[in-house]
């Protein structure tokens, strides 16, 4: 009887923690955040597409 009560309390605590965690996780996610980087990189507001930048090679140094 005592063991059943202990297991029920542990399960209830685990379920409560899981529900609380999922609610907090849902509040932290911004709606419409997917595709943010695509809009940021390609959308300039003028209707023109941005060109991708090519990285510059690192400067070479000579050992003296």
Secondary structure, 3 states (H helix, E strand, C coil): CHHHHHHHHHHHHHHHHHHHHHHHHHHHCCCCCCCHHHHHHHCCCCCCCCCCCCCCCCCCCCCC
